[in-house]
Structures are given as structure tokens and as C-alpha cells.
Amino acid sequence: MNADYPVKPCFRCRAPSVIFQRYSGRHLCALHLKADVLARVKRTIRLDGGLGKKPIIAFLWEGQACYCLLHVMGEITGRRPGMEFVIFHQGMSLNLVIDKLSLPSSIRIRTEDITGRKVKDAVLLSGADRLVRCTTLDEEAEQVLNSLLSGKCSSLFESENASPVTCLRPFREIPAGEIELVARELKALACEDREDLSDAGLFLESLTKSHPSVPFSLIRYKDRLCDLELSRSEHD
């Protein structure tokens, strides 16, 4: 919880809040923060193309934040019969990952080492057509800002979606700090500390302190640029 707001009540239920969302102006308790995050995750998945109809969903293991991602996806897909999560990794054992996951019994889990292989090929061979990435709002916004500051704006047009594989980024609009709190509520392992920030990351962190909506504005900017580039390509 932010030390400046130690006892403020949740705006929904009046229970003690665990966070103050500066960008929304709301105090939220653990239960309603989780509900808020789940609602935004579902919206982002819809905008990214939805879960599709196949019972297999592929995940790329990208660190401990993926524990929370897998738990959240388990809550979203737990009522679907015969679901299977395939976790791709590169040269590491995920036995402990499987042991510590607590997902609905309807979901099967398997892991696959894809060292030296293209992720898209591995997804298709697994029987999935959806690849779930663990990209947070902080990481997405930092990537956009870094591209703009470095003058390499063309990288913003490089889509992660490579038909027939659709890339889903459920945490794309969720700050890393909120994911950490939701991980505790879900009893998933806490996320690891982020590595040393780049110059763009440090600048973004400083800017966000006084302008909390900046990360959201950056990813909206990227989306608009990509839409314009797609429109231009279709007319050429």
C-alpha cells in the first residue's frame, strides 16, 4: 500500500484499501483490485483477438510474473472443459513451476523446451493458435518510449501477431505493482524485482510520478500509429 494512504477505504465496499490507483483516482481493497484487474485482462484479451476456440493455449515462460499470469488465465478459462496450458521455456527445468501452480482441475499443464526453435513454429506444433506473453504496462510503455527516444520508430510497427498465431498480452494495461498485489491475493508467487531500468525506463518512472496516465497514453499512441500504418499498407 502507498504509505500516503494507509487507512483509506475501498471506494466499492469501504474495506481497507491496499492500493491507490493514481491514474483512476480510486482506492481499492485486495478483493476489488483483483476484480478490477481481471476485468481489464478480459478486455485486453478480447481486443488482442480473444481466446479462440482451440482447447490448447501456449505460454512463453518469462520469469516469476508468469506465475500470476497462469493463475489469472486459469480463473478466466477454468470453466472451459478439456483445456491445456503449454508452457514454453528455453533450457531450464520448470518442474518446480508445475508443483507450485494451483489451477482448476479441468486444466492440464505441460512444458516444452523450445531452445533453438522459433516460437511461432513451436506454438503451431503444440496445437495452439494463441501465444500468451507476460508483458506489463510498464514494459510496454518503456518499449514505446525507448523507440521514440532512439529514433527507431519503425520497431513500433512490428506486430507480434504472426498469422495464424495470435499473441495475447493480458497484462498489457496492468502496472507491475498491481500485478504484485494480485499475485498475493491469488496466492501465486510474487513477481521478481525488475532488472535495472534503461534510461528510457528511468525517465518514464520519473514522469509517471507526476503524470500517472503517461504509460497508458504511450501504448495508445503506439496503437494509433500501428492502425495508421496498417491502413496505409492496405491502400498501397
URJOVEN-V354911 format. One record per residue. PSI is psi in radians with two decimals (NA if undefined). OMEGA is omega as a letter, one per 20 degrees, with the letter a starting at -180 (999 if undefined). Layout:
PSI | OMEGA
PSI | OMEGA
//
This chain:
2.56 | r
2.24 | a
-0.37 | r
-0.26 | a
1.12 | a
-0.45 | a
0.30 | a
2.44 | a
2.69 | r
2.40 | a
-0.24 | r
-0.72 | a
-0.07 | r
0.10 | r
2.80 | r
2.34 | a
2.72 | r
-0.16 | a
2.62 | r
1.97 | r
1.75 | a
-0.53 | a
-0.38 | r
-0.27 | a
0.36 | a
2.47 | r
2.38 | a
2.44 | r
3.01 | a
-0.74 | a
-0.78 | a
-0.37 | r
-0.78 | r
-0.79 | r
-0.69 | r
-0.78 | r
-0.77 | r
-0.70 | r
-0.74 | a
-0.61 | r
-0.80 | r
-0.69 | r
-0.78 | a
-0.71 | r
-0.76 | r
-0.78 | a
-0.53 | r
-0.15 | r
-0.02 | r
3.01 | a
-0.23 | a
-3.01 | a
-0.16 | a
2.54 | a
-0.02 | a
2.26 | r
2.28 | a
2.49 | r
2.52 | r
2.06 | a
2.10 | a
0.56 | r
-3.12 | a
-0.37 | r
-0.39 | r
-0.41 | r
-0.86 | a
-0.72 | r
-0.79 | a
-0.68 | r
-0.75 | r
-0.79 | r
-0.54 | r
-0.70 | r
-0.63 | a
-0.64 | a
0.01 | a
-0.44 | a
-0.10 | r
2.28 | a
2.53 | r
0.52 | a
2.60 | r
2.26 | r
2.17 | r
2.07 | a
1.99 | r
2.44 | r
2.96 | a
1.79 | r
0.58 | r
2.75 | r
2.32 | r
0.38 | r
-0.73 | r
-0.56 | r
-0.85 | a
-0.73 | a
-0.56 | a
-0.06 | r
2.48 | r
1.57 | a
2.82 | r
2.52 | a
-0.31 | a
-0.17 | a
2.13 | r
2.64 | r
2.37 | r
2.70 | a
2.73 | a
2.23 | r
2.11 | a
0.42 | r
2.23 | r
0.05 | a
2.71 | r
2.39 | a
-0.73 | a
-0.77 | r
-0.71 | a
-0.69 | r
-0.84 | a
-0.70 | r
-0.43 | r
-0.25 | a
0.05 | r
2.84 | r
0.20 | r
2.23 | r
2.14 | a
2.18 | r
2.71 | a
0.84 | a
2.13 | r
2.96 | r
-0.76 | a
-0.80 | a
-0.73 | a
-0.80 | a
-0.69 | r
-0.69 | r
-0.75 | r
-0.84 | a
-0.72 | r
-0.67 | r
-0.72 | a
-0.77 | a
-0.53 | a
-0.17 | a
0.13 | a
1.01 | a
-0.35 | a
-0.44 | r
-0.37 | r
-0.37 | a
-0.10 | a
1.87 | a
2.44 | r
-0.25 | r
2.04 | r
1.68 | a
2.37 | j
0.37 | r
2.23 | r
2.23 | r
2.19 | r
2.37 | r
1.35 | a
-0.50 | a
0.23 | a
-0.52 | a
0.38 | a
2.12 | r
2.58 | a
-0.63 | r
-0.63 | r
-0.62 | r
-0.68 | r
-0.79 | a
-0.69 | r
-0.61 | r
-0.69 | r
-0.73 | a
-0.63 | r
-0.05 | a
0.55 | r
2.84 | r
2.54 | r
2.68 | r
2.59 | r
2.79 | r
2.54 | r
2.64 | r
2.99 | r
2.30 | a
2.60 | r
3.02 | r
-0.69 | r
-0.69 | r
-0.73 | r
-0.72 | r
-0.73 | r
-0.74 | r
-0.74 | r
-0.72 | a
-0.65 | a
-0.47 | r
-0.64 | r
-0.32 | r
1.39 | a
-0.26 | a
-0.06 | a
-0.82 | r
-0.68 | r
-0.69 | r
-0.65 | a
-0.75 | a
-0.52 | r
-0.68 | r
-0.79 | r
-0.76 | a
-0.73 | r
-0.73 | r
-0.75 | r
-0.67 | r
-0.72 | r
-0.71 | r
-0.71 | r
-0.75 | r
-0.74 | r
-0.72 | a
-0.66 | a
-0.49 | a
-0.36 | a
NA | 999
//
